[in-house]
Amino acid sequence: MITINLSMALVVGALYAVGFYLLLQRSLMRVLLGIVVIGHGANLLLQLAGGPPGRAPIVGDAPPEAMTDPLPQALALTAIVITFALTTFLLALGYRSWVLLGHDEVQDDIEDRRVARRQRPAGAMEEESDAEPEQRAGADQ
Amino acid sequence: MLALVAAHLALAGLLPLLSARSHRAAFLVGALLPAGALVWGLANAARALGDGVTETTSWAPALGLSFSFRLDALGLVMLVLVAGLGALILAYSAWYFGPDSPEAARSAALLLAFAGAMLGLVLADDLLTLYVFWELTSIASFLLVGQGGEDRASRRAAVQALLVTVFGGLAMLLGFVLLGEAAGTYRISELLAEPPRGPMVGAALVLVLIGAFTKSAQLPFHPWLPAAMVAPTPVSAYLHAASMVQAGVYLVARLSPAFAGLALWWVPVVVAGLGTMLVGGWHALHETDLKRLLAFGTVSQLGFLMVLFGGGGRFGDVTALAGMAMLLAHGLFKASLFLVVGILDKRAGGRDVRELSGVGRALPGLAVMSVLATASMAGLPPLLGFVGKEAAFEAFLDGGGTPGLLIALGLLAGSVLTVAYSARFLWGAFASKPGVAAAQPQRPEAGLTVPAWLPALGGLALGLAYPLVDTLARGYAAAYPPTGAEYHLALWHGPGLPLLFSALAVALGAGLHRLREPVTAMHRRLRTPVSAQRAYELTVAGVERVAVLVTGRIQVGSLPTYLAVILTAVLLLPGTALVLGTTLPDEQVLYHAPMQVPLGVFVLIAALGLVRARRRFTAVLLVGVIGYGIGGLFVVDGAPDLALAQFLVETLTLVVFVLVLRRLPAHFREARSPRRVALPKALIAIAGGAMVASSAVVVSGARQQAVSDVSREYIRLAPEGAGAYNVVNAILVDFRALDTVGEITVLLIAAAGTASLVLATRYDRHRAERVISGSGGPEHEEEVLG
């Protein structure tokens, strides 16, 4: 059984914790940095899951038994590049939001707040059932 | 039979094309199909009364679903009503809707589609097939009652009809599934041959009865039916009198032979039926709108039918005979009466009892026809209604014991009310009333009167030809335990209790009609604030209020709150599994390579600094430090490719961030959160990190060897297969090249998105310190198109 060593587990855990904390903030920029930090943690975790350190997986450079596992490395490499793509796109989104709104904060949905404050629906049914008693009285005569 | 049903639905889809040219032609062409269905049914009558005509079409064989149809005696009676009255009412509609009526085109198509669905419902021999058509009729009813949706009363009535019947329909579906699973088959004929028993069946039957009660407007679900009277009269005549509302009764009749012996089945049916019969009749006595009067009459009659079909197993086959006769009679006289109201509405200027006067003198033919139909409703000889009512009294009085006598007395009370509101209908529609100006009705065309005459005459003809009805009814009643003496439907059984009851009903009913004014005064005094209609409204309003309350609590509109909820869920669910279900591996290593420790510390310090950073630039730089630190860890791990990629990407990211930072303010603007907010956030974040770290340790314990078997193969194949010595490269560009193509696609899409977001700035317009997005605006178009 080969597990991740404790110091690296601590680093991964700390990266995730910092990432989560930043994600919970209201500044879009900090949220984005949180995503980047979580990305770093995830990439590191992917590589660490491949086993303990060894020689680079280059044939001829080292015997296969001494190599590190190449497959998690390939996966982590893909993940690094995609994290980069995601980061630039989100950064552009945040920038656009700043240009249009004049700030880069995540604000509460005003409509949702309005719903929460409402006691009864604004739907047509409620309105109509209030008008009902007169109508029924009219029909009964 | 599936072809017949499908033809209805298909032609209904095509009718609007014809309606565009002529509404009348569309209705008449539509009427041909139900007429054809009637002819087909009558041609197969002999076989239907024998073994039944069956047909099965496989629908989804893997799931055991099929469209199964069966025509037997009960199906034949319903087919006569659905197809026969359907054809008549469609023909009547051709003259009822004016040439410019906005409702005509929609109504023609929907009425025909409804006829198809209804046909499918009464012919279905499979619970699920039946359910599908059942809901289709509910939807057709919704659309036909709601019409264009411009009128508030129509919308409200349509929604009420839909909510109530679909609620019942869903309960029924649940019941069908329980029933089908208990019996091991969804085929109705197989179910009837070997009825399942057990506690699950009890629950199933209660659910099925809820469906039947809502559809047939039984207490306490009845208010939707009178409300639905806002629909055009042909719609009311067809859906809400003669066919759809009889579907609940039909379902009870269909299943009764198997379950009527169970008290759980017949007691609720008989009690609800009797209650409905009395309440419906009582309300009908006081309605001033002739259509609503008839609607309450329908509610009452449906209750009567429920009693007859529900009581079949307990009180023997005569109730079933009476039920079949009344089912047929009710469809015929009620359709005829509704069509009369439609004629009055269109040609005599209204349908209000208080405003109609002297119509009988002006339109004697219509009055005679109405007398014929109401006489059947009131149970006068020699009409079919009388034949049915005699049999009903006979069934419960002869050998029914005390419960039978009580039910018979209830039926007598209901019949008194029926006679009274029948008389009220005739009086209200045709009598000359003092102080009311005599109406000057126009003479209705044959296109309106003939479809109304035919069912009324049918009631008379079948009353006289009672042996025919007897044969038909026997085909169904044979499924019930026989009552001692052989009974046949007939006009004359000699003097006896049933005849006395019939006579009493007529006499007392006539008396009740004479006393109509004091009775109405009493009705007004008795009106209570508690009514089924009010209960429905309160229920709907209550559901809406709960929905608002729940939405307000759950959907608070704050992104951090949503994220916190998601993270907490992650902590609670997989976190609990981690704590309870796994153990930490025994051997723990502090580090594998000494260099991991200083690099780890380096990353940790940068990460902690990042949390406290207030300047944007500092934060971005610290993220860069973390990235380079991780690159260093990759080097230590023996992953030079990863390290290279990490350094390159980190540098690029830094450059991009710095480009954007030039434009943004130097500091984060958000105010420092108060402790009350910051502390829970920090706790959730730390718990999340701890969970990820511990699951990383636990889960990575699954690895047994340094290099997995898959990777061994990759290492072996790389030089000869891919001509590469760097195995990671070989995997990326050769073994798993498709993944890499996908990755490049993601990059391209992200690049296109980023570029368009950044370039959009070029088209922005600045107005009074506000930026308005110019993309898609006229200036933008001008610039792009030149």
Interface residues (C-beta under 8 A of the other chain):
Chain A: M1 I2 T3 I4 N5 L6 S7 M8 A9 L10 V11 V12 G13 A14 L15 Y16 A17 V18 G19 F20 Y21 L22 L23 L24 Q25 R26 S27 M29 R30 L33 V36 V37 H40 G41 N43 L44 L45 Q47 L48 A49 G51 P52 P53 G54 R55 A56 P57 I58 V59 G60 D61 P64 E65 M67 T68 D69 P70 L71 Q73 A74 A76 L77 T78 I80 V81 I82 T83 F84 A85 L86 T87 T88 F89 L91 A92 L93 G94 Y95 R96 W98 V99 L100 G102 H103 D104 E105 V106 D108 D109 I110 E111 D112 R113 V115 A116 R117 R118 Q119 R120 P121 G123 A124 M125 E126 E128 S129 E132 R136 A139 D140 Q141
Chain B: R152 R155 R156 V159 H286 E287 T288 D289 R292 H523 R524 R527 Q533 R534 E537 L538 V540 A541 E544 R545 A547 V548 T551 G552 R553 Q555 V556 G557 S558 L559 P560 L563 A564 L567 P585 E587 Q588 V589 L590 Y591 H592 A593 Q596 V597 G600 V603 L604 A607 L608 L610 V611 R616 A619 V620 V623 I626 G627 I630 L633 F634 V636 D637 G638 A639 P640 D641 L642 A645 Q646 V649 L652 T653 V656 F657 V660 R663 L664 F668 R669 E670 K681 A682 I684 A685 I686 G688 G689 A690 V692 A693 S694 A696 V697 V698 V699 S700 G701 R703 Q704 Q705 A706 V707 S708 V710 S711 R712 Y714 I715 R716 A718 P719 Y725 N726 V727 V728 I731 L732 R736 D739 T740 E743 V746 L747 A750 A751 G753 T754 L757 V758 A760 T761 D764 R770 V771 S773
